[in-house]
Amino acid sequence: MYVDLEIIELLDELESMINNASSIPFSQKSGIDKNEVLGVIGEIKSLVPEEVKQATWINKERHKIINDAKIEAQELVEQAKKEAQRIQDEYNEKVEELKKNSDEILNAYLESSEPIQKAELQAKEMIARAERIAGEIRLGSIEYADNVLLSLEHNIKDLLEEISRDRLELNPEQ
């Protein structure tokens, strides 16, 4: 209570200094003793309770942690997107390679007078295998992206819980 009154008195003194400052001739500006004003501000700062200073520091740290988490989340999402694209590209290459191989085998069988049905069967088997591999690759990329996002979700939840605990410590009446 005493600190609050003293702070108010110092603020009144500062206001009085500004109001009573003499004006500079031929100007709208007023002259204020810089050292005197800075001295009053220094006294006000020294009267601010340590809890308020700690709360200010905690608030700055909370903003920093949240911003760092957002940046990390964006980086993880970008990384997951790049990995998914790499897997998709690899899948497309494998499918094209398998289609090319099945066409070559089919043409070789046709040219060598082998039964067309045998060639078609092998081509279908290769295509089925390519589609199965492609499906596995697709599922793997989805699972990878999901794992990255799940990890990110847990990290953000932990940060939010820590922030809630810090806020409760600052204001236990809530």
Secondary structure as UniProt FT lines:
FT   HELIX           2..19
FT   STRAND          22..23
FT   TURN            25..26
FT   STRAND          30..31
FT   HELIX           34..47
FT   HELIX           50..111
FT   TURN            112..113
FT   HELIX           116..170
FT   TURN            172..173
//
